[in-house]
Amino acid sequence: MALELPTSLSPSKVSTFTDCALAFRFSSIDRLAEPPSAPATKGTLVHAALELLFCLPAAERTVPAALTALDQAMDSLRDDPDFTGLELDAAAEAKFLDDAERLVRRYFDLEDPTTITPIGLELKLEATVGDLRLRGIIDRLELDADGGLVVTDYKTGRVPMQNHEQGKLGGVHFYALLCERLFGQRPAKVQLLYLSEPLAIITVPTEQSIRGLERKVTAIWSAVERACAAEDFRPKPSRLCDWCAFQAYCPAFGGNPDDAKAPLADLVASPG
Ligand code: SF4
């Protein structure tokens, strides 16, 4: 029996399928829960703080205001399972908050937020390419001085090695494609702001880059359809396995993908 197709593709799903088809199946088809991770939750916190900062009038977007926004975002996050599930002790929580503050402060080394004219924050976009539904969330959409659209994506992880840079930009071209489809206008610029360095990776989407991305997601969707029909999602071991939450079900680590349909707790604690 064929596996059920996912309802859409997003930049993270494209990236997961490209990195390892089996991990894609576990997350997007079996929809296995992944435990919270400190880097991901920290990223959520910093994104929320910058969103709050850009809700302020331009002249008020200062470093102290950003730190107040960080406190507010942390208050909202404190009871969230993505934070409580980390089970941080006092020292680990202090480091978590210090790291988040450092990322927020470094944002100001990349640009002056008082000069930005946002027209959308955490924008959920959806468009279709053929039968395929594409979905993405744009951290910030703004207008440049000439009225062109600028897409900004904040990154709280490490800057990619040069040979992975285009792969990371693929996500931003994905957003450019969504903008073009929905607003009828190709963005003038797309940028990844790596807060940890800090470093901005900027690109100008072209007809060629957007059509290339369209071809890529169409090809990936066809591969997903074939894999679902044949129930054939293969593991692709790499250094990413070290962070994979699905090792228990992965043949590369002695697991059985079919066990993913049963909760892990049932496998390790059989009754009686
Ligand atoms: S452990 Fe590695 S090979 Fe297995 S599913 Fe995860 S990423 Fe893929």
Residues whose N, C-alpha, C, O or C-beta is under 5 A from the ligand:
A	BS01	SF4	C20 L22 A23 P235 K236 P237 S238 L240 C241 C244 F246 Q247 C250 A252
